Amino acid sequence: MTTTTQPNQVNLPEENFGKVLLSAPLSFYMDRKPEIVAEVFNYLEQHFMKGIFNGGRDNIMLNKQTIDKEDGGNLYGWYTLSTGRKIMIKCVGYGLKENQMDLEQFTKADYNNTMIMFPSDD
């Protein structure tokens, strides 16, 4: 996969990312390698949440469409840690409004959350 970085970073509204979660395998890996914890969250805060997505031109274009339409969608970013392992950050329901959710039966986290994981965890 060719990785391309989006040159124009922006500050996307943090509330559009929902609750941030870690997959169990990534959490276990971070426990064993605490030196990468800051790196993982740097990719989240200084890249993904600022609209700097890796994953190729098609991924960047799809993410831009999701951000521009502001009615809920998925965002994806792929990043390589200093250890050589790749991580994926996936936001489900980016920009989804509360009036689009059935909050009597579900929670906001059911509709909108961000997961940091290894690509094989998806």
N, C-alpha and C positions, 0 to 999 in steps of 0.2 A: 504494500500500500504506500503510495506517495503521500508524504505529509507536507502540508503547506500551512503557513501561519497567516492568519488574517492580519493585515498591517494596521487597520484602524481600530484601536481599542476604545471602548466606551464603558461607562458605568451603567450596567443593566440594573433595574430595580431588584434589590435583594429579596423582597417579598415574593417575587415571581418564581423563585427557586424552591420554595417550600422547605420542608424539613430535610436536612442533610444526613444521609446514612452511609455507612460503610458495609461492604459485603463481609461476610465472615472470613473468607480466605484472605482478603486484603487486611482486615483487622489483625488476624493471626500473624501475617507477614510483618506488619508494622510493630507488633509486640516483639518479634524476634530481631527486627532491625529498626530500633527507635530513631536512628539517625535520619531516616527518610520521612518521619512524621511531618516535619516542617515542610519538606519538599512536596508531599502530597497535598497539603492544605494550601501551599503557595500556588500550585496548579489550579486548585479550585478558586481561590480568591483573586489571584493576580492574572489569571488567564481566562478560565471558563466564565467566571462572573463578569468579566470585562469584555466578553465577546471575542476572545482570541481562541479560536477552535482549530485544532489540527484534525486531519483526516481526509484531506483532499478537497478539491474544488467543489465537487457535488455536495459533500457534507456541509461546507461553509455556506453554499447557496441555500440549502434546505434550512439550515439554522437561521439564516437571515430572513427567509420567508416566515418562519415561525415567530421570530421577534417582531417583524413588521406587522403581521396580521393581528397580534395581541388578543387572540381568542382561544388560546390553549393549544399546545403542541409539544413536541419533544425536541430536545437539543442534545447533541452528542459531541464529545471532544475526546481525543486520544492523545496521550502524553507518554513520554519515555522517562522513567526514573533514572537517577545516576547509577543504579544497580543494573540497568539494562532491561528491567521488567517494564512492560507497558501497562498503563492503567487507562480505564475508560471512565469518563464522567457522563452520566446520563440524567437529564432532567425530564421528568414526565409531567405534563400539564403546565408547562411554562406559560404564564400569562392568563391562565384560566381564572375567570371571575367567580366569586362566591355564588352569584345568582345562577351559575351554570352547574352548580353542585347540589346533590341531594344530601344535605347535611343532617337530615333526620335519620337516615340509615347509615351514613358513612361519615368519615372525618375528612378534613382538608388534606391530611397526609395520604388518604386513599386516592385522591385526585392529583395531588401536586407534591412531588418530592424529588430530591436529587440524590442519586446513588453514585458513590465512588467505588470502583471495582476493577478487577482484572477483566479483560475482554471475555475470557472463558467463563466468567461468572454469570453472564447475561442469559 
